[in-house]
Amino acid sequence: MASNTDNDLTIKLAVYMERLDSYIESQTRLNESICNRYAKIDEELDEIKHWRTKIYGAKSASIVLGAIFVHSAVVLGSLIGIMNWFSNK
């Protein structure tokens, strides 16, 4: 009778070990999949940061060009005003 119990225990242990191996294998695949997705997300974040830098550069350039345009208009307006003022005297 002891051998029957030992056989049952051996079978149960073999089934358990097989299930454990299957679980470990599935967890390993899951971890690899998660790591690949994180790497992909990291690459996408780097690309977004790159585009954000470009957009900030374009925004800064447009602000500078706008300031130059306004400054030029003010300077030209003041020159025209000075010329009109001197020509009226």
C-alpha angles and dihedrals in degrees: 000000000000090000092055090053091047090051091050090048091048091050092047090048091049091050091048092049091048091051091046091051090049091049093049091049093050091047090050091052090047092051091049090049092049092048091050091050092049090051090050091049090050091053091049091050090052090052091049090050089051092052091044089055090051092049092049089050092051091046091051091047092051091050091050092047090048091051091049090050092050091045091050091050091050093048093047091046092051091048091051090047092051091047091050092047093052093044092052093054 
